[in-house]
């Protein structure tokens, strides 16, 4: 354990954060930058005295739960979290869960694209999408965040997804994504959101339960499929999946053969928008 380096790292990361970054009011009397020590201690569920001693380089050896609490409180990236553990003389272990924040550059790219695009995390939560993706697949903004998940839509929404994508395609998608989710449970064994998703799928879908029992593990590389849009008709999409490895996220872009009827249909989506199109 490198107490001096650990203390300096904690102090610098505390001073880097603004109260608004963690949902706290700024207040009127902040003589130093960043959060106060008692605020970090509260966010990390430890005593202010304990945190103060750590930041002053005279604290005891912090346990792994304490380090995890500090990483959450200080909003550390995976690399910073790993560094924190190593400073304390611990091996980092698996990350707590897939990141839910999308890089600003990716969001800007998505907004400028003239093709449907969305961002997925490791458990198929839809983290971001552009208007064309909403017009093609459905208005995700109309759903609560918990339901913005392609696996929930596939397995827990009855036959509507098969009507939109075709029975054969949805059957293949079901098996591939279940295997991908199995791989995600290995990367994030302690993530409660993944555990809750698996539990809901097992209790709500006999089909998922049968596939899950196969214990297949694989990372899905493509999501190309034919989409039967209720307004513009059949669209044969060509999907490009761009991987963001440091976030364990994927940008999925739906394109079509230039000049084809499917390409024309995608162009029509700019006019149609999300009218009369639901994903629930």
ABEGO torsion letter per residue (X at the ends): XBAAAAAAAAAAAAAABBAAAAGBBAEABBABBEBBAAAAAAAAGBBAAAAAAAAAGABBBBBAAAAAAAAAAAGBBAAAAAAAAAAAGBBAEBBAEBBABBBAAAAAAAAABABBBBBBBAAGBBABBBAAAAAAAEBAAABBAAABBAAAAAAAAEAAAAAAAEAAAAAAAAAAAAAAAAAAAAABAABAAAAAAAAAAAAABAAAAAAAAAGBBBBBABABBBBBBAAAEBBBBBBBBBBBAAAGBBBBBBBBBBGBAAAAAAAAAAAAEABGBBAX
